[in-house]
Amino acid sequence: MRCVFCGGETKKMFVTFSYEEENRYFLVEHVPAEVCERCGEKIYSPDVTDELLKFAKDKFKPVKKLEVSVFDFAESC
C-alpha cells in the first residue's frame, strides 16, 4: 500500500492511537495500522476506525491510567 500523503511504502504494524477532544485525552495501545516508512503517517482500516470511535464514546473501561506532567511553553519564555 502507498501513503496517501507522500506516496511512500507502508508497513503493517501495531501502534498506539492517541485522541484529544477539549480537555479529554486517551491512548489505545496495540492498534493495527499501515504506517508509512517515509513520513510516519498512520492509516487505519474502516473496521479499526469504527472500533476506535467506540473508545471515544466511552464504550470501554481503561486497562490502566497514567499520570502525565503538563507544561506551558509560553510561561518558560
Distance bins in CASP14 RR format, pairs under 12 A and 6 or more apart:
PFRMAT RR
TARGET T0000
AUTHOR 0000-0000-0000
RMODE 2
METHOD distances of the structure
MODEL  1
1 7 0 0 0 0 1 0 0 0 0 0 0
1 8 0 0 0 0 1 0 0 0 0 0 0
1 9 1 0 0 1 0 0 0 0 0 0 0
1 10 1 0 1 0 0 0 0 0 0 0 0
1 11 0 0 0 0 1 0 0 0 0 0 0
1 12 0 0 0 0 1 0 0 0 0 0 0
1 33 0 0 0 0 0 1 0 0 0 0 0
1 34 1 0 1 0 0 0 0 0 0 0 0
1 35 0 0 0 0 0 1 0 0 0 0 0
1 36 0 0 0 0 1 0 0 0 0 0 0
1 37 0 0 0 0 0 1 0 0 0 0 0
1 41 0 0 0 0 0 1 0 0 0 0 0
1 43 1 0 0 1 0 0 0 0 0 0 0
1 45 0 0 0 0 0 1 0 0 0 0 0
2 8 1 0 1 0 0 0 0 0 0 0 0
2 9 1 0 0 1 0 0 0 0 0 0 0
2 10 1 0 0 1 0 0 0 0 0 0 0
2 11 0 0 0 0 0 1 0 0 0 0 0
2 34 0 0 0 0 1 0 0 0 0 0 0
2 36 0 0 0 0 1 0 0 0 0 0 0
2 37 0 0 0 0 0 1 0 0 0 0 0
2 38 0 0 0 0 1 0 0 0 0 0 0
2 39 0 0 0 0 0 1 0 0 0 0 0
2 41 0 0 0 0 0 1 0 0 0 0 0
2 43 0 0 0 0 1 0 0 0 0 0 0
3 9 1 0 0 1 0 0 0 0 0 0 0
3 10 1 0 1 0 0 0 0 0 0 0 0
3 11 0 0 0 0 0 1 0 0 0 0 0
3 33 0 0 0 0 0 1 0 0 0 0 0
3 34 0 0 0 0 1 0 0 0 0 0 0
3 35 0 0 0 0 1 0 0 0 0 0 0
3 36 1 1 0 0 0 0 0 0 0 0 0
3 37 0 0 0 0 1 0 0 0 0 0 0
3 38 1 0 0 1 0 0 0 0 0 0 0
3 39 1 0 0 1 0 0 0 0 0 0 0
3 40 1 0 0 1 0 0 0 0 0 0 0
3 41 1 0 1 0 0 0 0 0 0 0 0
3 42 0 0 0 0 1 0 0 0 0 0 0
3 43 1 0 0 1 0 0 0 0 0 0 0
4 10 0 0 0 0 1 0 0 0 0 0 0
4 34 0 0 0 0 0 1 0 0 0 0 0
4 36 0 0 0 0 1 0 0 0 0 0 0
4 39 0 0 0 0 0 1 0 0 0 0 0
4 41 1 0 0 1 0 0 0 0 0 0 0
4 42 0 0 0 0 0 1 0 0 0 0 0
4 43 1 0 0 1 0 0 0 0 0 0 0
5 34 0 0 0 0 0 1 0 0 0 0 0
5 35 0 0 0 0 0 1 0 0 0 0 0
5 36 1 0 0 1 0 0 0 0 0 0 0
5 38 0 0 0 0 1 0 0 0 0 0 0
5 39 1 0 0 1 0 0 0 0 0 0 0
5 40 0 0 0 0 1 0 0 0 0 0 0
5 41 1 0 1 0 0 0 0 0 0 0 0
5 42 0 0 0 0 0 1 0 0 0 0 0
5 43 0 0 0 0 1 0 0 0 0 0 0
6 36 1 0 0 1 0 0 0 0 0 0 0
6 37 0 0 0 0 1 0 0 0 0 0 0
6 38 1 0 1 0 0 0 0 0 0 0 0
6 39 1 0 1 0 0 0 0 0 0 0 0
6 40 0 0 0 0 1 0 0 0 0 0 0
6 41 1 0 0 1 0 0 0 0 0 0 0
6 43 0 0 0 0 0 1 0 0 0 0 0
7 36 1 0 0 1 0 0 0 0 0 0 0
7 37 0 0 0 0 0 1 0 0 0 0 0
7 38 1 0 0 1 0 0 0 0 0 0 0
7 39 0 0 0 0 1 0 0 0 0 0 0
7 40 0 0 0 0 0 1 0 0 0 0 0
7 41 0 0 0 0 1 0 0 0 0 0 0
7 43 0 0 0 0 0 1 0 0 0 0 0
8 34 0 0 0 0 0 1 0 0 0 0 0
8 35 0 0 0 0 0 1 0 0 0 0 0
8 36 1 0 1 0 0 0 0 0 0 0 0
8 37 1 0 0 1 0 0 0 0 0 0 0
8 38 1 0 1 0 0 0 0 0 0 0 0
8 39 1 0 0 1 0 0 0 0 0 0 0
8 40 0 0 0 0 1 0 0 0 0 0 0
8 41 0 0 0 0 1 0 0 0 0 0 0
8 43 0 0 0 0 0 1 0 0 0 0 0
9 34 0 0 0 0 1 0 0 0 0 0 0
9 35 0 0 0 0 1 0 0 0 0 0 0
9 36 1 0 0 1 0 0 0 0 0 0 0
9 37 1 0 1 0 0 0 0 0 0 0 0
9 38 1 0 0 1 0 0 0 0 0 0 0
9 39 0 0 0 0 0 1 0 0 0 0 0
9 40 0 0 0 0 0 1 0 0 0 0 0
9 41 0 0 0 0 0 1 0 0 0 0 0
9 43 0 0 0 0 0 1 0 0 0 0 0
10 33 0 0 0 0 1 0 0 0 0 0 0
10 34 1 1 0 0 0 0 0 0 0 0 0
10 35 1 0 0 1 0 0 0 0 0 0 0
10 36 1 0 1 0 0 0 0 0 0 0 0
10 37 1 0 0 1 0 0 0 0 0 0 0
10 38 0 0 0 0 1 0 0 0 0 0 0
10 39 0 0 0 0 0 1 0 0 0 0 0
10 40 0 0 0 0 1 0 0 0 0 0 0
10 41 0 0 0 0 1 0 0 0 0 0 0
10 42 0 0 0 0 1 0 0 0 0 0 0
10 43 1 0 0 1 0 0 0 0 0 0 0
10 44 0 0 0 0 0 1 0 0 0 0 0
10 45 0 0 0 0 0 1 0 0 0 0 0
11 32 0 0 0 0 0 1 0 0 0 0 0
11 33 0 0 0 0 1 0 0 0 0 0 0
11 34 1 0 0 1 0 0 0 0 0 0 0
11 35 1 0 1 0 0 0 0 0 0 0 0
11 36 0 0 0 0 1 0 0 0 0 0 0
11 37 1 0 1 0 0 0 0 0 0 0 0
11 38 0 0 0 0 0 1 0 0 0 0 0
11 40 0 0 0 0 1 0 0 0 0 0 0
11 41 0 0 0 0 0 1 0 0 0 0 0
11 42 0 0 0 0 0 1 0 0 0 0 0
11 43 0 0 0 0 0 1 0 0 0 0 0
12 31 0 0 0 0 0 1 0 0 0 0 0
12 32 1 0 0 1 0 0 0 0 0 0 0
12 33 1 0 0 1 0 0 0 0 0 0 0
12 34 1 0 0 1 0 0 0 0 0 0 0
12 35 1 0 0 1 0 0 0 0 0 0 0
12 36 0 0 0 0 0 1 0 0 0 0 0
12 37 0 0 0 0 0 1 0 0 0 0 0
12 42 0 0 0 0 0 1 0 0 0 0 0
12 43 0 0 0 0 0 1 0 0 0 0 0
12 44 0 0 0 0 0 1 0 0 0 0 0
12 45 0 0 0 0 0 1 0 0 0 0 0
12 48 0 0 0 0 0 1 0 0 0 0 0
13 30 0 0 0 0 0 1 0 0 0 0 0
13 31 0 0 0 0 1 0 0 0 0 0 0
13 32 1 0 0 1 0 0 0 0 0 0 0
13 33 1 0 0 1 0 0 0 0 0 0 0
13 34 1 0 0 1 0 0 0 0 0 0 0
13 35 1 0 1 0 0 0 0 0 0 0 0
13 36 0 0 0 0 0 1 0 0 0 0 0
13 37 0 0 0 0 1 0 0 0 0 0 0
13 40 0 0 0 0 1 0 0 0 0 0 0
13 41 0 0 0 0 0 1 0 0 0 0 0
13 42 0 0 0 0 1 0 0 0 0 0 0
13 43 0 0 0 0 0 1 0 0 0 0 0
13 44 0 0 0 0 0 1 0 0 0 0 0
14 28 0 0 0 0 0 1 0 0 0 0 0
14 29 0 0 0 0 1 0 0 0 0 0 0
14 30 1 0 1 0 0 0 0 0 0 0 0
14 31 1 0 0 1 0 0 0 0 0 0 0
14 32 1 0 1 0 0 0 0 0 0 0 0
14 33 1 0 0 1 0 0 0 0 0 0 0
14 34 0 0 0 0 0 1 0 0 0 0 0
14 35 0 0 0 0 1 0 0 0 0 0 0
14 42 0 0 0 0 0 1 0 0 0 0 0
14 44 0 0 0 0 0 1 0 0 0 0 0
14 48 0 0 0 0 0 1 0 0 0 0 0
15 27 0 0 0 0 0 1 0 0 0 0 0
15 28 0 0 0 0 1 0 0 0 0 0 0
15 29 0 0 0 0 1 0 0 0 0 0 0
15 30 0 0 0 0 1 0 0 0 0 0 0
15 31 1 0 1 0 0 0 0 0 0 0 0
15 32 0 0 0 0 1 0 0 0 0 0 0
15 33 1 0 1 0 0 0 0 0 0 0 0
15 34 0 0 0 0 1 0 0 0 0 0 0
15 35 1 0 0 1 0 0 0 0 0 0 0
15 36 0 0 0 0 0 1 0 0 0 0 0
15 40 0 0 0 0 1 0 0 0 0 0 0
15 41 0 0 0 0 0 1 0 0 0 0 0
15 42 1 0 1 0 0 0 0 0 0 0 0
15 43 0 0 0 0 0 1 0 0 0 0 0
15 44 0 0 0 0 1 0 0 0 0 0 0
15 48 0 0 0 0 0 1 0 0 0 0 0
15 52 0 0 0 0 0 1 0 0 0 0 0
16 26 0 0 0 0 0 1 0 0 0 0 0
16 27 1 0 1 0 0 0 0 0 0 0 0
16 28 1 0 0 1 0 0 0 0 0 0 0
16 29 1 0 1 0 0 0 0 0 0 0 0
16 30 1 0 0 1 0 0 0 0 0 0 0
16 31 1 0 0 1 0 0 0 0 0 0 0
16 32 0 0 0 0 0 1 0 0 0 0 0
16 33 0 0 0 0 1 0 0 0 0 0 0
16 35 0 0 0 0 0 1 0 0 0 0 0
16 42 0 0 0 0 1 0 0 0 0 0 0
16 52 0 0 0 0 0 1 0 0 0 0 0
16 66 0 0 0 0 0 1 0 0 0 0 0
17 25 0 0 0 0 0 1 0 0 0 0 0
17 26 0 0 0 0 1 0 0 0 0 0 0
17 27 1 0 0 1 0 0 0 0 0 0 0
17 28 1 0 1 0 0 0 0 0 0 0 0
17 29 0 0 0 0 1 0 0 0 0 0 0
17 30 0 0 0 0 1 0 0 0 0 0 0
17 31 1 0 1 0 0 0 0 0 0 0 0
17 32 0 0 0 0 0 1 0 0 0 0 0
17 33 1 0 0 1 0 0 0 0 0 0 0
17 35 0 0 0 0 0 1 0 0 0 0 0
17 42 1 0 0 1 0 0 0 0 0 0 0
17 43 0 0 0 0 0 1 0 0 0 0 0
17 44 1 0 0 1 0 0 0 0 0 0 0
17 48 0 0 0 0 1 0 0 0 0 0 0
17 49 0 0 0 0 1 0 0 0 0 0 0
17 51 0 0 0 0 0 1 0 0 0 0 0
17 52 1 0 1 0 0 0 0 0 0 0 0
17 53 0 0 0 0 0 1 0 0 0 0 0
17 55 0 0 0 0 1 0 0 0 0 0 0
17 56 0 0 0 0 0 1 0 0 0 0 0
18 24 0 0 0 0 0 1 0 0 0 0 0
18 25 1 0 0 1 0 0 0 0 0 0 0
18 26 1 0 0 1 0 0 0 0 0 0 0
18 27 1 0 1 0 0 0 0 0 0 0 0
18 28 0 0 0 0 1 0 0 0 0 0 0
18 29 0 0 0 0 0 1 0 0 0 0 0
18 31 0 0 0 0 0 1 0 0 0 0 0
18 42 0 0 0 0 0 1 0 0 0 0 0
18 52 0 0 0 0 0 1 0 0 0 0 0
18 55 0 0 0 0 0 1 0 0 0 0 0
18 56 0 0 0 0 0 1 0 0 0 0 0
18 66 0 0 0 0 0 1 0 0 0 0 0
18 68 0 0 0 0 0 1 0 0 0 0 0
19 25 1 0 0 1 0 0 0 0 0 0 0
19 26 1 0 1 0 0 0 0 0 0 0 0
19 27 1 0 0 1 0 0 0 0 0 0 0
19 28 1 0 0 1 0 0 0 0 0 0 0
19 31 0 0 0 0 0 1 0 0 0 0 0
19 49 0 0 0 0 0 1 0 0 0 0 0
19 52 1 0 0 1 0 0 0 0 0 0 0
19 53 0 0 0 0 1 0 0 0 0 0 0
19 54 0 0 0 0 0 1 0 0 0 0 0
19 55 1 0 0 1 0 0 0 0 0 0 0
19 56 1 0 1 0 0 0 0 0 0 0 0
19 57 0 0 0 0 0 1 0 0 0 0 0
19 58 0 0 0 0 0 1 0 0 0 0 0
20 26 0 0 0 0 1 0 0 0 0 0 0
20 27 0 0 0 0 0 1 0 0 0 0 0
20 56 0 0 0 0 0 1 0 0 0 0 0
20 68 0 0 0 0 0 1 0 0 0 0 0
21 53 0 0 0 0 0 1 0 0 0 0 0
21 55 0 0 0 0 0 1 0 0 0 0 0
21 56 1 0 0 1 0 0 0 0 0 0 0
21 57 0 0 0 0 0 1 0 0 0 0 0
21 58 0 0 0 0 0 1 0 0 0 0 0
22 56 0 0 0 0 0 1 0 0 0 0 0
23 70 0 0 0 0 0 1 0 0 0 0 0
24 55 0 0 0 0 0 1 0 0 0 0 0
24 56 0 0 0 0 1 0 0 0 0 0 0
24 57 0 0 0 0 0 1 0 0 0 0 0
24 58 0 0 0 0 1 0 0 0 0 0 0
25 55 0 0 0 0 0 1 0 0 0 0 0
25 56 0 0 0 0 0 1 0 0 0 0 0
25 62 0 0 0 0 0 1 0 0 0 0 0
25 65 0 0 0 0 0 1 0 0 0 0 0
25 66 0 0 0 0 1 0 0 0 0 0 0
25 68 1 0 0 1 0 0 0 0 0 0 0
25 70 0 0 0 0 0 1 0 0 0 0 0
26 52 0 0 0 0 0 1 0 0 0 0 0
26 54 0 0 0 0 0 1 0 0 0 0 0
26 55 1 0 0 1 0 0 0 0 0 0 0
26 56 1 0 0 1 0 0 0 0 0 0 0
26 57 0 0 0 0 0 1 0 0 0 0 0
26 58 0 0 0 0 1 0 0 0 0 0 0
26 60 0 0 0 0 1 0 0 0 0 0 0
26 61 0 0 0 0 0 1 0 0 0 0 0
26 62 1 0 0 1 0 0 0 0 0 0 0
26 63 0 0 0 0 0 1 0 0 0 0 0
26 64 0 0 0 0 0 1 0 0 0 0 0
26 65 0 0 0 0 1 0 0 0 0 0 0
26 66 0 0 0 0 1 0 0 0 0 0 0
26 68 0 0 0 0 0 1 0 0 0 0 0
27 52 0 0 0 0 0 1 0 0 0 0 0
27 55 0 0 0 0 1 0 0 0 0 0 0
27 62 0 0 0 0 1 0 0 0 0 0 0
27 63 0 0 0 0 0 1 0 0 0 0 0
27 64 0 0 0 0 1 0 0 0 0 0 0
27 65 0 0 0 0 0 1 0 0 0 0 0
27 66 1 0 0 1 0 0 0 0 0 0 0
27 68 0 0 0 0 0 1 0 0 0 0 0
28 42 0 0 0 0 0 1 0 0 0 0 0
28 44 0 0 0 0 0 1 0 0 0 0 0
28 48 0 0 0 0 1 0 0 0 0 0 0
28 49 0 0 0 0 0 1 0 0 0 0 0
28 51 0 0 0 0 1 0 0 0 0 0 0
28 52 1 0 0 1 0 0 0 0 0 0 0
28 53 0 0 0 0 0 1 0 0 0 0 0
28 54 0 0 0 0 1 0 0 0 0 0 0
28 55 1 0 1 0 0 0 0 0 0 0 0
28 56 0 0 0 0 1 0 0 0 0 0 0
28 59 0 0 0 0 0 1 0 0 0 0 0
28 60 0 0 0 0 1 0 0 0 0 0 0
28 62 0 0 0 0 1 0 0 0 0 0 0
28 63 0 0 0 0 1 0 0 0 0 0 0
28 64 0 0 0 0 0 1 0 0 0 0 0
29 52 0 0 0 0 0 1 0 0 0 0 0
29 55 0 0 0 0 0 1 0 0 0 0 0
29 62 0 0 0 0 0 1 0 0 0 0 0
29 63 0 0 0 0 1 0 0 0 0 0 0
29 64 0 0 0 0 1 0 0 0 0 0 0
29 66 0 0 0 0 0 1 0 0 0 0 0
30 48 0 0 0 0 0 1 0 0 0 0 0
30 51 0 0 0 0 0 1 0 0 0 0 0
30 63 0 0 0 0 0 1 0 0 0 0 0
31 42 0 0 0 0 1 0 0 0 0 0 0
31 43 0 0 0 0 0 1 0 0 0 0 0
31 44 1 0 0 1 0 0 0 0 0 0 0
31 45 0 0 0 0 0 1 0 0 0 0 0
31 47 0 0 0 0 0 1 0 0 0 0 0
31 48 1 0 0 1 0 0 0 0 0 0 0
31 49 0 0 0 0 1 0 0 0 0 0 0
31 51 0 0 0 0 1 0 0 0 0 0 0
31 52 1 0 0 1 0 0 0 0 0 0 0
31 55 0 0 0 0 1 0 0 0 0 0 0
32 42 0 0 0 0 0 1 0 0 0 0 0
32 43 0 0 0 0 0 1 0 0 0 0 0
32 44 1 0 0 1 0 0 0 0 0 0 0
32 45 1 0 0 1 0 0 0 0 0 0 0
32 47 0 0 0 0 1 0 0 0 0 0 0
32 48 1 0 1 0 0 0 0 0 0 0 0
32 49 0 0 0 0 0 1 0 0 0 0 0
32 51 0 0 0 0 1 0 0 0 0 0 0
32 52 0 0 0 0 0 1 0 0 0 0 0
33 40 0 0 0 0 0 1 0 0 0 0 0
33 41 0 0 0 0 1 0 0 0 0 0 0
33 42 1 0 1 0 0 0 0 0 0 0 0
33 43 1 0 0 1 0 0 0 0 0 0 0
33 44 1 0 1 0 0 0 0 0 0 0 0
33 45 0 0 0 0 1 0 0 0 0 0 0
33 47 0 0 0 0 0 1 0 0 0 0 0
33 48 1 0 0 1 0 0 0 0 0 0 0
33 49 0 0 0 0 0 1 0 0 0 0 0
33 52 0 0 0 0 0 1 0 0 0 0 0
34 40 0 0 0 0 0 1 0 0 0 0 0
34 41 0 0 0 0 1 0 0 0 0 0 0
34 42 1 0 0 1 0 0 0 0 0 0 0
34 43 1 0 1 0 0 0 0 0 0 0 0
34 44 1 0 0 1 0 0 0 0 0 0 0
34 45 0 0 0 0 1 0 0 0 0 0 0
34 48 0 0 0 0 0 1 0 0 0 0 0
35 41 1 0 0 1 0 0 0 0 0 0 0
35 42 1 0 1 0 0 0 0 0 0 0 0
35 43 1 0 0 1 0 0 0 0 0 0 0
35 44 0 0 0 0 0 1 0 0 0 0 0
36 42 1 0 0 1 0 0 0 0 0 0 0
36 43 1 0 0 1 0 0 0 0 0 0 0
42 48 0 0 0 0 0 1 0 0 0 0 0
42 49 0 0 0 0 0 1 0 0 0 0 0
42 52 0 0 0 0 0 1 0 0 0 0 0
43 49 0 0 0 0 1 0 0 0 0 0 0
44 50 0 0 0 0 1 0 0 0 0 0 0
44 51 0 0 0 0 1 0 0 0 0 0 0
44 52 1 0 0 1 0 0 0 0 0 0 0
44 53 0 0 0 0 0 1 0 0 0 0 0
45 51 0 0 0 0 1 0 0 0 0 0 0
45 52 0 0 0 0 0 1 0 0 0 0 0
46 52 0 0 0 0 0 1 0 0 0 0 0
46 53 0 0 0 0 0 1 0 0 0 0 0
47 53 0 0 0 0 0 1 0 0 0 0 0
47 54 0 0 0 0 0 1 0 0 0 0 0
48 54 0 0 0 0 0 1 0 0 0 0 0
48 55 0 0 0 0 0 1 0 0 0 0 0
49 55 0 0 0 0 0 1 0 0 0 0 0
49 56 0 0 0 0 0 1 0 0 0 0 0
50 56 0 0 0 0 0 1 0 0 0 0 0
50 57 0 0 0 0 0 1 0 0 0 0 0
50 59 0 0 0 0 0 1 0 0 0 0 0
51 57 0 0 0 0 0 1 0 0 0 0 0
51 59 0 0 0 0 1 0 0 0 0 0 0
51 60 0 0 0 0 1 0 0 0 0 0 0
52 59 0 0 0 0 0 1 0 0 0 0 0
52 60 0 0 0 0 0 1 0 0 0 0 0
53 59 0 0 0 0 1 0 0 0 0 0 0
53 60 0 0 0 0 0 1 0 0 0 0 0
54 60 1 0 0 1 0 0 0 0 0 0 0
54 61 0 0 0 0 0 1 0 0 0 0 0
55 61 0 0 0 0 0 1 0 0 0 0 0
55 62 0 0 0 0 1 0 0 0 0 0 0
55 63 0 0 0 0 0 1 0 0 0 0 0
71 77 0 0 0 0 0 1 0 0 0 0 0
END
